[in-house]
Amino acid sequence: MSFLNEIRKRIKPLNPFLLLYHKVLAVLAAVWYRFPANHMKVIAVTGTKGKSTVAHLMAKILEEAGHKVGVVSTVKFQIGSDVWDNATKMTTPGRFRLQGLLRRMLDEHCTVAIVEATSQALVQSRLWGVNIDTAVLTNMQTDHLEYHGGFENYLHAKGLLFGQLSRANRKGDLQKSSVLPAEDSNFAYFDSFATDRKITFGLQNGQVRAENIELDASDTRFKLVVPNDAIDIHMKLPGEFNVLNALCAASAAISLGVKLPMIKRGVEKFESFPGMLESVQAGQPFDVIVDYAHTEESLEQVLQFLRPLTRGRLFVVFGSTGGGRDKGKRPKMGAIVEKYADYIIVTDDDPYEENRMGIIEDISAGITRKEGENFWKIRDRRQAIRLAVTEARDDDTVVICGKGCEPVQVIGTTHIPWDDRKVAKEILMEGFEVKL
């Protein structure tokens, strides 16, 4: 197995022969499962951040509008009321698994399928034969740059999704639509792709926007504004970035003809998403938060939100994924955490086969503090969480970043059962009584 892994690592991911291999597999999968996406409305969601939140927000809205919905996301698979964890470590599954899920959705009478589409999946043709009706972009930030060979290639990989719209067969009178973030610096590139209908969203600019935003620690109020109409929304998701997620999901729902009252009901019924600013409680007198933030931009969003809400000290436990993934972002992540955190603990994320301490040192290069001065490097993630929880006092906040609700940690080629939320709670319960 190690010999095969070594061969795989030596083959460039964008090798034309490898891309042909991916395409052949995709064609075989679509033919084998008889092109199930041709018989459902299909929404594909791409972007650097927010894909899972947007996908499941859309599902809730569409359910309120009377649809039976299937979802393929980073963290969950869903077919109607049947929901289970995505333990594959792949946001967009391989071609046969993806087409198999779509076939099962169709067989179980789903009317809408929502699929997260990563840049790697698009380059590898995993969505070939998936007839998409609405293509959604949440945002564009820096991620997966080493795989693609730079930001321009990453941008063009995302663009493959929108290029499909004009070539795909229409399903009756259903229009092909794109949903785009009007305030994103790369908006013009995605806006250049031809489609039947374009819906834009943004906090201040766009056809779908927000007014009168009121932020709180656990919820948000705002007015959802569309051309010639508006509606007040009170959602259980905190943070301005979640307002953008809600606007994005609302825009996609509008592309399928959903009206504002159904959008309001769906957004307001949506519970806090697992592993996204999720609170862990075991009776302790301080806050423990688990979040999936794993890029410099997402870390800044989360810490910028938590800093003013923390009356005491802010502890941040985080690492960076290994396997050659975007090494350039590591020191930037360290610098951002240092800007907001009182205490920094750098630890393992999913190192894969990369040198674990080497990853930690890459991150630490962006931190100016001396080790031991409110800054520690602890390779073992459980011990890193334990240190933060042990040191925290009344009114402090401990935020554990990087993995969210992921059910495994990958060290070498071994998948170890793991859940930051469960680990944090186990450690908390060693030292605190549970409040019933």
C-alpha positions as CSV (number, residue, x, y, z in Angstrom):
1,M,0.0,0.0,0.0
2,S,2.8,2.4,0.8
3,F,4.4,1.7,-2.6
4,L,1.1,2.6,-4.3
5,N,0.8,5.8,-2.2
6,E,4.3,6.8,-3.3
7,I,3.4,6.3,-6.9
8,R,0.3,8.4,-6.5
9,K,2.2,11.2,-4.9
10,R,4.7,11.3,-7.8
11,I,2.0,11.6,-10.4
12,K,1.1,15.3,-10.9
13,P,-2.6,15.8,-10.1
14,L,-3.2,17.7,-13.4
15,N,-1.4,15.2,-15.6
16,P,-3.5,15.0,-18.8
17,F,-3.5,11.2,-18.8
18,L,-4.8,11.2,-15.2
19,L,-7.5,13.7,-16.1
20,L,-8.6,11.4,-19.0
21,Y,-8.7,8.6,-16.5
22,H,-11.0,10.7,-14.3
23,K,-13.2,11.6,-17.3
24,V,-13.6,7.9,-18.3
25,L,-14.6,7.0,-14.8
26,A,-17.2,9.8,-14.7
27,V,-18.7,8.7,-18.0
28,L,-19.0,5.1,-16.9
29,A,-20.6,6.1,-13.5
30,A,-23.2,8.3,-15.2
31,V,-24.1,5.7,-17.7
32,W,-24.2,2.9,-15.1
33,Y,-26.6,4.9,-12.9
34,R,-28.6,6.1,-16.0
35,F,-28.1,9.9,-15.5
36,P,-30.3,10.4,-12.5
37,A,-29.7,14.2,-12.3
38,N,-31.6,14.6,-15.6
39,H,-34.8,13.9,-13.7
40,M,-34.4,16.2,-10.7
41,K,-33.7,19.9,-10.1
42,V,-30.0,20.1,-9.2
43,I,-28.2,22.9,-7.4
44,A,-24.4,22.8,-7.2
45,V,-22.6,24.9,-4.6
46,T,-19.0,25.9,-4.9
47,G,-16.7,28.4,-3.2
48,T,-14.0,28.5,-0.6
49,K,-16.1,28.9,2.5
50,G,-19.7,28.4,3.6
51,K,-20.6,25.6,1.2
52,S,-22.0,23.2,3.8
53,T,-23.9,25.9,5.7
54,V,-25.4,27.2,2.4
55,A,-26.3,23.7,1.2
56,H,-28.2,22.7,4.3
57,L,-29.8,26.1,4.6
58,M,-31.1,25.7,1.1
59,A,-32.3,22.2,2.0
60,K,-34.3,23.5,4.9
61,I,-35.9,26.3,2.8
62,L,-36.8,23.9,0.0
63,E,-38.3,21.4,2.5
64,E,-40.5,24.3,3.8
65,A,-41.5,24.9,0.2
66,G,-42.7,21.3,-0.2
67,H,-39.8,19.6,-1.8
68,K,-38.2,16.3,-0.9
69,V,-34.5,17.1,-0.9
70,G,-31.2,15.2,-1.2
71,V,-27.9,16.8,-0.1
72,V,-24.2,15.8,-0.7
73,S,-22.0,18.0,1.6
74,T,-18.7,18.0,3.4
75,V,-20.3,16.8,6.7
76,K,-23.6,15.1,5.9
77,F,-25.4,13.1,3.3
78,Q,-29.2,13.5,3.2
79,I,-32.0,11.8,1.4
80,G,-35.3,13.2,2.6
81,S,-35.4,12.6,6.4
82,D,-32.5,10.1,6.3
83,V,-29.3,11.9,7.3
84,W,-25.9,10.4,8.0
85,D,-22.3,11.6,8.4
86,N,-20.0,11.9,5.5
87,A,-17.0,10.0,6.8
88,T,-15.2,9.9,3.4
89,K,-13.0,13.0,4.0
90,M,-14.2,14.1,0.5
91,T,-16.5,17.0,0.1
92,T,-17.6,15.8,-3.4
93,P,-17.5,12.0,-3.5
94,G,-16.0,9.9,-6.2
95,R,-18.0,9.5,-9.4
96,F,-19.6,6.2,-8.7
97,R,-20.5,7.1,-5.1
98,L,-21.9,10.5,-6.3
99,Q,-24.0,9.0,-9.1
100,G,-25.2,6.3,-6.8
101,L,-26.4,8.8,-4.2
102,L,-28.2,10.8,-7.0
103,R,-29.8,7.6,-8.2
104,R,-31.0,6.7,-4.7
105,M,-32.4,10.3,-4.3
106,L,-34.3,9.9,-7.5
107,D,-35.6,6.4,-6.6
108,E,-36.8,7.8,-3.2
109,H,-38.7,10.6,-5.0
110,C,-36.5,13.6,-4.2
111,T,-37.4,16.6,-6.4
112,V,-34.2,18.6,-5.7
113,A,-30.6,17.5,-5.2
114,I,-28.0,19.8,-3.7
115,V,-24.3,18.9,-4.3
116,E,-21.2,20.6,-3.0
117,A,-18.7,21.0,-5.8
118,T,-15.0,21.4,-4.9
119,S,-12.4,22.8,-7.3
120,Q,-10.6,19.4,-7.4
121,A,-13.9,17.6,-8.1
122,L,-14.6,19.9,-11.1
123,V,-11.1,19.5,-12.5
124,Q,-11.4,15.7,-12.1
125,S,-14.8,15.6,-13.9
126,R,-16.6,14.1,-10.9
127,L,-19.7,16.1,-11.9
128,W,-19.7,15.0,-15.5
129,G,-23.2,13.9,-16.4
130,V,-24.7,15.8,-13.5
131,N,-27.1,18.2,-15.2
132,I,-27.0,21.3,-13.1
133,D,-29.8,23.9,-13.0
134,T,-28.4,26.4,-10.5
135,A,-24.7,27.0,-10.0
136,V,-23.9,28.8,-6.7
137,L,-20.7,30.6,-5.7
138,T,-20.4,31.4,-2.0
139,N,-17.1,33.4,-2.2
140,M,-13.6,33.1,-3.5
141,Q,-10.6,33.0,-1.1
142,T,-7.2,31.3,-1.2
143,D,-7.3,27.5,-0.8
144,H,-6.0,24.4,-2.5
145,L,-3.4,26.5,-4.4
146,E,-0.7,23.9,-4.4
147,Y,-3.0,21.4,-6.0
148,H,-4.0,23.9,-8.8
149,G,-0.6,25.6,-9.2
150,G,-1.8,29.1,-8.2
151,F,-4.8,31.2,-7.7
152,E,-5.6,31.8,-11.4
153,N,-5.9,28.0,-12.0
154,Y,-8.0,27.7,-8.8
155,L,-10.3,30.4,-10.1
156,H,-10.6,28.7,-13.5
157,A,-11.3,25.4,-11.8
158,K,-14.3,27.0,-10.0
159,G,-15.4,28.5,-13.3
160,L,-15.8,25.1,-14.8
161,L,-19.1,24.8,-12.9
162,F,-20.5,27.9,-14.5
163,G,-19.3,27.1,-17.9
164,Q,-21.4,23.9,-17.8
165,L,-24.7,25.9,-17.5
166,S,-24.9,27.2,-21.1
167,R,-24.0,23.7,-22.5
168,A,-26.4,21.6,-20.4
169,N,-29.8,20.5,-21.6
170,R,-32.8,22.4,-20.1
171,K,-35.3,20.4,-18.1
172,G,-38.6,21.6,-19.6
173,D,-39.0,25.3,-18.9
174,L,-36.6,25.4,-16.0
175,Q,-34.1,28.2,-16.5
176,K,-30.3,27.7,-15.9
177,S,-29.3,30.1,-13.2
178,S,-26.1,31.3,-11.5
179,V,-26.0,32.8,-8.0
180,L,-23.1,35.1,-7.4
181,P,-21.7,37.2,-4.5
182,A,-21.8,40.8,-5.9
183,E,-19.2,42.1,-3.4
184,D,-16.6,39.4,-4.1
185,S,-13.4,40.7,-5.8
186,N,-13.7,37.9,-8.4
187,F,-17.4,38.6,-9.3
188,A,-16.7,39.9,-12.8
189,Y,-15.0,36.6,-13.8
190,F,-18.0,34.5,-12.8
191,D,-20.5,37.0,-14.1
192,S,-18.9,36.6,-17.6
193,F,-20.4,33.1,-18.0
194,A,-23.5,33.0,-20.0
195,T,-26.7,31.7,-18.4
196,D,-30.5,32.2,-18.6
197,R,-30.7,34.1,-15.3
198,K,-28.2,35.6,-12.8
199,I,-29.1,36.4,-9.2
200,T,-26.6,38.4,-7.2
201,F,-26.4,38.8,-3.4
202,G,-24.4,40.9,-0.9
203,L,-24.7,42.7,2.4
204,Q,-25.1,46.1,0.6
205,N,-25.0,45.3,-3.1
206,G,-26.9,42.8,-5.1
207,Q,-30.4,41.9,-6.0
208,V,-30.7,40.0,-2.7
209,R,-29.3,41.9,0.2
210,A,-29.6,42.6,3.9
211,E,-30.7,45.7,5.8
212,N,-30.9,46.5,9.5
213,I,-28.5,43.8,10.6
214,E,-28.5,43.1,14.4
215,L,-25.8,40.7,15.6
216,D,-25.8,38.8,18.9
217,A,-23.7,36.1,20.4
218,S,-26.2,33.3,19.4
219,D,-28.5,34.7,16.8
220,T,-29.0,37.4,14.1
221,R,-31.9,39.7,12.9
222,F,-32.0,41.3,9.5
223,K,-34.3,42.4,6.8
224,L,-34.1,40.3,3.6
225,V,-34.5,42.7,0.7
226,V,-35.3,41.6,-2.9
227,P,-36.5,43.8,-5.8
228,N,-40.0,45.1,-4.9
229,D,-40.2,43.1,-1.7
230,A,-38.7,42.5,1.8
231,I,-39.2,40.4,4.9
232,D,-37.8,40.4,8.4
233,I,-35.8,37.3,9.5
234,H,-34.6,36.2,12.9
235,M,-32.2,33.3,12.5
236,K,-30.3,31.1,15.0
237,L,-26.9,31.6,13.4
238,P,-24.5,34.3,14.7
239,G,-22.1,36.4,12.7
240,E,-22.2,38.6,9.6
241,F,-20.7,35.8,7.5
242,N,-23.8,33.8,8.3
243,V,-26.0,36.6,7.0
244,L,-24.1,36.2,3.7
245,N,-24.7,32.5,3.9
246,A,-28.4,33.1,4.4
247,L,-28.6,35.5,1.4
248,C,-26.8,33.0,-0.8
249,A,-29.2,30.2,0.2
250,A,-32.2,32.5,-0.3
251,S,-30.9,33.5,-3.8
252,A,-30.6,29.8,-4.8
253,A,-34.1,29.1,-3.6
254,I,-35.4,32.1,-5.5
255,S,-33.9,30.6,-8.7
256,L,-36.3,27.7,-8.2
257,G,-39.3,29.9,-7.6
258,V,-39.5,29.8,-3.8
259,K,-41.3,32.8,-2.3
260,L,-40.1,35.0,0.6
261,P,-42.4,33.6,3.3
262,M,-41.1,30.0,2.7
263,I,-37.5,31.4,2.7
264,K,-38.2,33.1,6.0
265,R,-39.6,29.9,7.5
266,G,-36.7,27.8,6.3
267,V,-34.0,30.1,7.5
268,E,-35.6,30.6,10.9
269,K,-36.1,26.9,11.5
270,F,-32.5,26.1,10.6
271,E,-30.6,25.2,13.7
272,S,-26.9,26.0,14.4
273,F,-24.8,23.9,12.0
274,P,-22.7,21.1,13.6
275,G,-19.1,22.2,14.0
276,M,-19.7,25.8,13.0
277,L,-19.3,28.1,16.1
278,E,-20.8,25.2,18.1
279,S,-20.8,25.6,21.8
280,V,-19.6,22.7,24.1
281,Q,-21.2,22.7,27.6
282,A,-20.4,20.6,30.6
283,G,-21.1,23.1,33.4
284,Q,-17.8,25.1,33.0
285,P,-17.8,28.8,33.8
286,F,-16.2,29.7,30.4
287,D,-17.2,29.2,26.8
288,V,-15.8,26.4,24.6
289,I,-16.5,26.8,20.9
290,V,-15.7,24.4,18.1
291,D,-15.4,25.7,14.5
292,Y,-14.3,24.4,11.1
293,A,-12.3,27.5,10.3
294,H,-9.1,26.3,8.6
295,T,-7.9,29.2,6.3
296,E,-6.6,32.6,7.2
297,E,-9.8,34.3,6.0
298,S,-12.1,32.0,7.9
299,L,-10.0,32.2,11.1
300,E,-10.1,36.0,10.9
301,Q,-13.9,35.9,10.5
302,V,-14.4,33.7,13.5
303,L,-11.9,35.4,15.8
304,Q,-13.1,38.9,14.8
305,F,-16.6,37.7,15.8
306,L,-15.6,36.1,19.1
307,R,-13.1,38.7,20.3
308,P,-15.6,41.5,21.3
309,L,-17.9,38.9,22.9
310,T,-15.2,37.5,25.2
311,R,-15.1,39.4,28.5
312,G,-12.0,37.4,29.6
313,R,-9.2,35.9,27.7
314,L,-9.4,34.2,24.3
315,F,-7.6,30.8,23.8
316,V,-7.2,29.5,20.3
317,V,-6.3,25.9,19.5
318,F,-5.6,25.2,15.8
319,G,-3.4,23.6,13.3
320,S,-3.2,23.1,9.5
321,T,-3.9,20.2,7.2
322,G,-0.9,18.3,5.9
323,G,-0.4,16.3,2.7
324,G,1.2,19.3,0.9
325,R,-1.9,21.4,1.1
326,D,-1.3,25.1,0.8
327,K,1.9,25.4,2.9
328,G,2.0,29.1,2.1
329,K,-1.1,29.8,4.2
330,R,0.4,28.4,7.4
331,P,2.4,31.4,8.7
332,K,-0.4,33.7,7.7
333,M,-2.8,31.7,9.9
334,G,-0.4,32.0,12.7
335,A,-0.2,35.8,12.3
336,I,-3.9,36.2,12.2
337,V,-4.4,34.1,15.4
338,E,-1.7,36.1,17.2
339,K,-3.6,39.3,16.3
340,Y,-6.7,38.2,18.3
341,A,-5.7,35.5,20.8
342,D,-4.4,36.0,24.3
343,Y,-3.3,32.4,24.4
344,I,-2.2,30.4,21.3
345,I,-1.8,26.6,21.1
346,V,-0.6,25.2,17.8
347,T,-1.3,21.5,17.3
348,D,-2.1,18.7,14.7
349,D,-5.0,19.0,12.4
350,D,-4.9,16.2,9.8
351,P,-1.2,15.9,9.1
352,Y,-1.5,12.9,6.7
353,E,2.0,11.7,5.8
354,E,3.6,15.1,6.3
355,N,6.0,15.7,9.2
356,R,3.7,16.7,12.0
357,M,6.2,19.0,13.8
358,G,7.2,20.5,10.5
359,I,3.6,21.7,9.9
360,I,3.5,23.2,13.4
361,E,6.8,25.0,12.8
362,D,5.4,26.4,9.5
363,I,2.5,27.9,11.4
364,S,4.7,29.2,14.2
365,A,6.9,31.1,11.7
366,G,4.0,33.7,11.6
367,I,3.9,34.1,15.4
368,T,6.2,36.6,17.0
369,R,5.8,35.5,20.6
370,K,8.3,33.3,22.2
371,E,7.2,29.7,23.0
372,G,6.0,29.5,26.6
373,E,4.9,33.1,26.6
374,N,1.1,32.5,26.1
375,F,2.1,30.4,23.1
376,W,2.6,26.6,23.0
377,K,3.3,24.0,20.4
378,I,1.7,20.7,21.3
379,R,1.6,17.9,18.6
380,D,-1.1,15.8,20.4
381,R,-4.5,17.5,19.7
382,R,-6.1,16.0,22.8
383,Q,-3.4,17.4,25.0
384,A,-3.6,20.8,23.3
385,I,-7.3,21.0,24.0
386,R,-6.7,19.8,27.6
387,L,-4.1,22.6,28.2
388,A,-6.6,25.3,26.9
389,V,-9.4,24.0,29.0
390,T,-7.2,23.6,32.1
391,E,-5.9,27.1,31.9
392,A,-9.3,28.8,31.1
393,R,-11.1,30.7,33.8
394,D,-14.4,32.5,34.3
395,D,-15.6,34.5,31.3
396,D,-12.8,33.2,29.0
397,T,-13.4,31.7,25.6
398,V,-11.7,28.6,24.2
399,V,-12.1,28.2,20.5
400,I,-10.9,24.9,18.8
401,C,-10.5,25.5,15.1
402,G,-9.9,23.5,12.0
403,K,-11.9,20.3,12.1
404,G,-15.5,21.2,13.2
405,C,-17.6,18.1,13.4
406,E,-15.3,15.9,11.2
407,P,-15.5,12.3,12.6
408,V,-11.9,11.3,12.0
409,Q,-8.3,12.6,12.3
410,V,-5.9,11.4,9.6
411,I,-2.3,10.7,10.8
412,G,-0.1,9.0,8.2
413,T,-2.6,6.8,6.3
414,T,-4.5,5.9,9.5
415,H,-8.0,7.3,10.0
416,I,-8.5,7.7,13.8
417,P,-12.1,8.2,15.2
418,W,-12.2,11.8,16.3
419,D,-14.6,14.6,17.1
420,D,-13.4,17.9,18.6
421,R,-16.7,18.4,20.3
422,K,-16.7,15.0,22.0
423,V,-13.0,15.3,23.0
424,A,-13.6,18.7,24.5
425,K,-16.6,17.5,26.4
426,E,-14.8,14.5,27.8
427,I,-12.0,16.7,29.1
428,L,-14.4,19.2,30.5
429,M,-16.3,16.5,32.4
430,E,-13.1,15.4,34.1
431,G,-13.0,18.7,35.9
432,F,-16.5,20.1,36.0
433,E,-19.9,18.8,37.2
434,V,-22.6,18.6,34.5
435,K,-25.3,21.1,35.0
436,L,-28.7,19.5,34.3
